[in-house]
């Protein structure tokens, strides 16, 4: 995120689940990475471009999530460049989601 021009404040805690729950993140969409920005929550390996789009468009949503740890997502790059397709999901109230971005 710093390479993308953001100034993250990193706080290492043992269990992020209470914070995720506070922000309406269902357990099945949770991850070991959680951030808040601009009134939204981001969960998992969310690409910086998706966050920029979220902040520009300002949809009525809780935030973004990338469930799991897909190869090729930010922080999950491989030396040989392998990638797997994944989606960034827009997290809506009540734990509902819709696809926000597709990554090949």
Secondary structure, DSSP 8 states (H G I E B T S, - for coil): -TTTT--------S--HHHHHHTT--GGG--S-EEEETTEEEEES--HHHHHHHHHH--SSSEEEE-S--TTSTT---TT-----EEEEEE-GGG-EEEEEEE-
